[in-house]
């Protein structure tokens, strides 16, 4: 079964006040020990925040109670400074809530359709360049990924390119792909009466 979610561009750093693509200078990872530390692509001076960096920062600020689970920034200015010129504001957090809720809703509805619990999943595969820097624990904390054993989560890189290559170079793979395509059912979220209920529930930053 397949579905698609309208998560918007937040995970690409778009519609975020100081958002950036995963290019030199983009904050792609953050952690908190005695202070906030962040890491940029190619170790260049920070120029903005890309998707994986945004996930880390939101998870950290939730843990530090600078953001409520409902997405409220605990600050008179409604901003959280990262550097002298880079910050997160209330609109950014709302964008993140919408994007996370969309993914969470898609996963929850497929699980419901199959009548399985997240604990019953054999594995979770994450494709694309996004997975290269994704922090699993932080993704689970904000509710982007379900709470499952980290060993079950596998990053598989550019799966669409690998699939296209297999399709072109292997007759056996081509036959298997052709067989799979005929079996796949599409789950339309927008037409499902439970979608709105699940989406509203998923707006809160928490695990599921």
N, C-alpha and C positions, 0 to 999 in steps of 0.2 A: 504494500500500500504506500502511496506517495501523497504528499501534500506540499503546499507552499505557503509561506507566511510573508505578509507585507511588513517587514521589520524596518523599512526606511533606511536611510544612509548613516545613522548614528555610529554604527560599528566600523564605518569607513572614515570616521572623523568629520563627517559632513553635518551641517546644521548644529554644530557645536561651536560655541563662541571662539574657542582657541583650538578648534579641531584641525587635524592635518591628515593627509595620507601617510602611509608607512614609508616616508622618504627621509633622507638624512636630516637629523635634528628632531624628528618626531619622538615624543615620549612613548615607548612601547611597553615599558614595564615599570612598576613602582612597588616599593616595600617600605615597611615601617619598623625600625628597631628603636633606636633612641631618637631618631628624627626621620622625616620623610626623605627617602632616597629614590631617585628615579634614573632610568637608563634610556638613552636615546639611540636611534638608528645611526650606526657608524660613529657613535660617541661624539657627535657634533653638538654644538650649543643648542639648547632646547628652543624649538620654534613653534611647537604646538603639541597636541595630544592625538594619537591615533587610536583606533578601536580597542586594541588590547590594553593599552595604557589607561584608557577610560574605564575599562572593567576593573582593573587593579585599583585605581584611585577611588572609584565609588565603593568598592568592597572595603578598602582601608578606612574611608571616612565613615562608613556605616559602623565599622568596628570601634572607631574612636568617638562615636556618637556626635559626629559633626553633621550627619544626615540621619533623618529618621527612616524607619522601614517604609513609611508612607511617602518618602521622597522630599520631605521638608528640610531645607538647610537651616541649621541652628546658628544663624548669624544675622545681625541687624542689617548688614549690607546685602544679604542674600547671595554672597559670593564666598568661595573658598580659594585663597591664593595658593598657587603652586610655585611660581617664581614671581619676580617683580612684574613680569608682563603676561604671565599665563595664569589662568584661573578657571574655575568652574562656577557657573551661576545657576539660579533656579531653573531657568529654561533648559539648560544642558541636562540637568537631572531629570526633568520631565521627558526630554527626548530619549534619554536612556531607559526610563521606565517603559515608554511605549515600545521601544525596540525589543527590550527584554521580555515584556509581556507577550509580544507577538510570537516569539520563538517558544516561550514556555507554553502558550496556549496550543500551538501546533503539536508539540510533543505530548501534552496531556490528552489531547483529543484523539491522537493516534493510539495511545495506550488504552484509552477508554474503548475505542472502536474494536481493538483486539481483546479487550477485557483482560489485560495483564497489568501487573504492578511494575513499577520501575525496578524493584528488586529482582524481578524475573528476567530482566534484559540480559542477554548473553554478552552484548557489547554495544558500544556506541562509537561510530566512526566519524571523525571530523575532517572534512576535506578543505582544500584551498589554502592559500598563503596565510589566511587568518589564523590557522591552527599553529603556525610556526612559533608564535610568541604567546599563545593563549595559556593563562594560568588556570589550571583546572579547579583548584580549591577556591579561588576568587570567583570563578564563573558559577560554581555551585552556591557560594554564599549569597550572591545577588539573585539566584534563581534562574540564571541563563541555562544551566545544565542541571539535570536531575541528580539527586543524591544517590550515586552508585559507587561501587568500588573503583578507585582510580585506575586499577590495573585493567579494567574493562574498557577504558577509553583509549582509542587508537587514532593517531594523526596519520592521514594517508596522503597528504600533499595534494597535488593537482590531479584529482581523480577524473575530471572531464577529459583532460589531455591524455591521461593513461588509458582511459576507455576508448577514446578515438583512435589511439595508436593500436590497441588490441583489435578493434573493429576492422582496421585496414590491413593488419599484418597477419591475423590468425583466423583461418576458416572456422576452427573449433570455437573460438571466442565469439565470432560473429553469429554462429548458430545458437550459442547459449544466450547471447544478448537478445537475439530475435525472439527466442522462446520466452525470456523474462518479460519483454515489452508486452507480449500478449497477455501475460498474467497480472500485470500491475494494475491495481485499481486506484483511481484518484479520489481523494477525500477532499471535498470542497468545504472549506471552513466558513466562508461567508454565508453559505446557504444553510448551515447547520444551526438549528435553534439554540444550541448550547454555547455557541461561539461567544456571544456578548457576555454571558454570565461568566465563562471561564476567563475571558479577556480582562474584565473588570477585577476579578479576583486576583489575577496575575500581575496587576499593576504594582502591588506591594512587593518590595524587595525582601524576599525570603525564600527558603528552600521549599521543595515540593516532592 
